[in-house]
Amino acid sequence: MPSTNQGLKERENILLTFTSSVRFLKLLTKGFVVLEKKLKRPDQNMASQSNKLIESAYKMSIPAKRVMLMLLGQIHPGQQDVSPKIKIYATDYAEKTGIDPSQAYKDIKNGCDELMGTIITTRHKNEKTTEKCVVVSWMKYHDEEGWLEATFTQWIAPYIHSLHKIGYTTIAIDEAVKFKRFYTIRLYELLMQFSSTGERHIKLESLREIYHVDISKYPKFAAFRKWVLEPSILEINEKTSWKIKWEPKKTGKKVTSISFTFEQDTPKKQEKCPDTMEMFA
């Protein structure tokens, strides 16, 4: 009898071992399938960034912002590693912006250099924390060839990679880099977050913070409206197919928020947040 029990136990162990091996092979095979899938090449005319980054507070020159968008255009929304060096060319910059190539050489060099020192401030209300970081940690400019290499910092990385896990927005670089005002690009980004609905309501205090415009500079809404808001809306209306209408909202007699409504004259296909599987070739 003991020998019979022992034989049954041995067969049970063999069966368990076999079952475990089959499960392991299935998982291993599945893992290989995932590893073998390659991300599609990023559309270098589209820049994707997390909604947190879009709503962060910072101020930079137009060349720096254009360079930032072109660098983002090299990153796929589903990309997990953004540490490799990224290249951008002065000829591409000149073609996208319509400026003289000799000026483009200066712009990409000075713009990227500025990104190494510009502070991006992000507030995490749920965590009650404020985070500050810079965009670029390293760059190399090739003087005789008119192109540069750069790397994103590890601190900005969470806002520009694996974006399918979080909320993000994709904008058209060719459209954004033609703007001549920093505030216009920032407003364009903020509105494109809600391109599917064509409506956005934002507190005036939040807009000032995102624009990095201290209330002491334009203490009255009339001045903020004249020098910041209206020129940006006008530029978007003139240079894109988007048409924006806006209305100030008051609490009592004071303007405290702004409501935007916008739509395209000729609707264009907007990139949506893709399903995980759609990201792979």
N, C-alpha and C positions, 0 to 999 in steps of 0.2 A: 504493500500500500504506500509506504513512504516513497518508494521509487517511482510509482505512478504519479504522485503529487509533484515530485521533483521534475518529472518529464513535462507535465502540464505547465509548470512554472517557467521552464526553459523555453517552451513554445510561445508562451505569453510574452516573454522578454524579447524573443526574436521578432514577434509580430509588432511589438511596440517600437523596437529599433527600426524595423522596416518602414513603419508608418511615419516615424519622425524623420527618417531619411527622405521620404517622398515629399513631406511638407517642406523640408529644408531646400530640396532641389527646386520645388515650385517657387519658393521665395527668392532663391538665388537667381533662377531664370527670369523671374519678374524684375528683379533688380537690374539684371543685365539689359533687359529691354528698355528700362527707364534710362540707364546710363548711355545706351546706344543712341537714344533719341537726341537729336541736336536741335538747338534753337534755330529758328529762321534768322537770316541776316537782318539786323535792325534796319528799319527804313530811316535813312539818314536825313530825311526831310521832316521827321517827326521826333519830338522831344517828349519823353515821359518822365514824370516825377510824382512823388506822393502828394496827396492833397495837403499834408502837413507842411511840406516844403513850400508849396505854392502860397500857403497862408503864413509862412514865416516872415519875420521882419528883417529887412536889410535895405541898403542903398548902395548902388554901384553905378559906374559910368555905362553909357550905352555900349561901347566896345566890349566891356567886361561881361555884360549881360548877353550880348550876342555870342561871345565865345562860350559862355556857360551853356547856352542852348545848343550850340554846335557840338560841344563835348557830350551833352546828354543824348544827342542824336546818334552817338556811337554805341549806346547802351540799349540792349533789348529789355523790355519790361519784365521778362521772366528770367533774366540773367542773374546768376547767384554770386558770381565773383566779379567785382568791378575794380580789382587791384591792378590788372594789366595796363600798360601804357596805351594812351589813346593819341591818335594823330589827327591834326586838322591842318588844312592848307590855306595859305593866303589867297590862292586863286579861287578856291571854293567860297571863301568869305567875300571876296570881291564880286563874284557872280551872284551870290545870294542878296547882298546888300546894294549892289549897283554902284559902289564907290570905286575910285581909282585903285588899281593894283598896288601902287607904291604906298598908298595910305593903308591898304589892307595889311601889308607886311607889318606896319607899325601897330595897327589895331590888335592883331591877334597876339603879338608879343606883349604889348602893354596891358591888354585886357586880361590875358592869362596871369601875368604878374600881379595884377590887382586882385584876382581871385584867390591868391595865396594869402591875402591880408584882410579881405572883406569878411566881417563877422555876420553869420547867419544866426538869428535868434528865434528859437522855437519854444513856445509855451505848451506844456502838457497839463491841461486843467485838471484832469482826473487824478494825476499823480501829484499835482501842486508843485511842479518843478519847471525851471526854465533852463534850456540847453543852448549853448553857444558853440559854434564851430566854424571852420573855414571850408571852402570848396576844394581847392587844389593844394596838394602837399609837395609836388615836385613838377618841374617843367624843364625842357631843353629846347632852345630855339636854334634852328639850323639857318644861320644868317644867309648863306649863299644860295639856299634852296627855297626859302620862303615857306617853311612849315615847322610845326613844333610838336613835341610830345609832352604829355602831361598825365598825371595820375590823380584820381580823386582821393580825398582823405578817408580814413576808416570811419570817421565820425559822420560824414555825409552819406556814406554807403547805405545805411538803413532806409534812406529816403529815396534811393534811386535804383535799387535792385530788388528782385523777388516781389515785384509790385502786384502780382496776381493775388498775393496774400493780404494786401491792404488796399485802401482806396487810392486811386491815382487818376491823373488826367494827362492826356496826350494832346499836344498842340502842334500846329504846322509851323515849322521853323522858317520856311521861306516867307510866310506871312508876317511872323513876329519880328524878324530881323530888319524888316523894311521900315519899322517905326523909328522915329528920330527922338522919341522921348522915353525915358526910363519908366515914367508913370504909365505911359500907354501900354507898354509890354506887360507891366504888372496887372493893370486892369484887364487886359486881354486874357491873361492867365486865369484871373479870378472869375471872369465871366464864362470861360470855356469849361470850367468845372461843372457848370450847369447848362451846357449846350443842348442837352436833351430836353430840358424843360423850357429854356429861353427866359428864365426868371431868376433873379437873385436879389435877396434882401440882406443888406449888410449895415452894421452899426458904424456910424461916422467915426467913433473912437477906434474901432477895429481897423478901419481903412487907414486912418492916420498912422496907426502902429505898423501895419503891413508896409505902408509906403515909407516908413521911417521919417515921418514929418512931424516934428515936435509942434505942439499946439502954440508955442511961443512964436513960431515962424508965421503961421497964418491963424491967429487967434479967432478971427471971425469967419464964419462959414462963407460969407460973400467973397473973401480973399481966396480961401481954399477952392471954392467953386471956380473962380476966374483963372487962377494960375495952375491949378492941378487937375481938377475934374473935367471941366469943359473942354480944354485943349486935347485931353486924352480921348474923350468920347468923339470929338470931331475927327481926330486922326484915324480912329478905327472905322468910323463911318465913311471916310474918304478913301481909305486904302484897302479895305476888305469888303467882302460881300455881306458882312454883318451890319445890321442897322440897329442902333441902340437908342432906346428912349429911357429916360430916368425921371424920378420924382423924389424930391426931398420929403422926408417924414418928420413931423414935429412932435415933441412932447411938451405940451404947453406952447410957448412961443419960440422954443429953441429947437433947431434941427438936430436930431439925434441919430438918424439913420437915412439910408438911401435905398430906393427900390429901382432895380434895373429890369427892363424887359427888352429882349433882343431876338432877332431872327435873321435868316439869310435871304437875300433877294433870290438867289439861285441856290437851292439846297444842295450841299455837297455831303458826301458820305463822311461821317465823323467816326473815328476809331472808337470802338467801345472797349470796355474792359473785357479781354478775351477769357474764355474758359481755359483751364490749364492745358487741355489737349490741343487747343487751337494754336498754342504758342510753338508747337513742335512741327518740324518739317515732316 
